[in-house]
């Protein structure tokens, strides 16, 4: 996946976003459902598109949340 381009303007399909983030396409759909990622195109469009920068930010936030540990009380 090309991460050297303009991440603000680049749009990815669900499969492309998943490949770039290193997750499955279903994980991308879960991020959307949970509000971590927003579609860049209309809900009426058949193929979902996501801004590359939003995918990168959602992936980073998800990984940061997964690394959190909580001290025992």
N, C-alpha and C positions, 0 to 999 in steps of 0.2 A: 504494500500500500504506500502511495506517495504522500509523505508527510512534509515534503519540501515546498509544496505549493502554498497558495494563499488559503490558509485554514478558515478565514472569515467567509470567503466566497465559495469554497468548494462544498458541493453537496454530495452526500453518500446515500446509497440505498441501505436497507437494513443489513444485507449481506456484507456490503463494503464496510459499513460501520462496525459490524461484529468482527470482521477480519482485522481491521485497524486497532480495535480495542483488545483483541485477543480473547474474545468471549463468543458465545453462540448467538445466533440471531434471536433466539428466545430471550436471552438476557437483555438484549436491546429493547425488545418489546416490554419486558418487565420494568426496565428503567423508565420507559415512557409512561407505563401504567402508574408507577410510583411517583411520577413527577420529577424525576432526576434528569430527564431528557425531553425536549420538545421537538415536534416535527417542524421542519422549515417550510413545508408546503401545506396546502389545504387538506383537511380531513377528507374532502371529496375526491382528491386524487387517488387513483388506484394504488400507485407505488409510493410508499413513504420515503421521504428524503430528509436527511438530517445534516445540519451544518457541521463540518468537520471539527471546528473549534468546540462546539457543544458536546460532541462525542468524546473528545479528548478530556474536557473538563468533567464530564459525567464519569468517565473511566477513572480518572484520578481521585475524584470524591468517593467513588465506590471502594477503591482500593484503600484509601485512607480510613474509611469507616470500618473496613474489614480488619485493619491492623490495630484498632483500638482494643485495649485491655482494661479491665476493671479490677481494682484491688479488692480483695476479700475484706469484708467488714469485721 
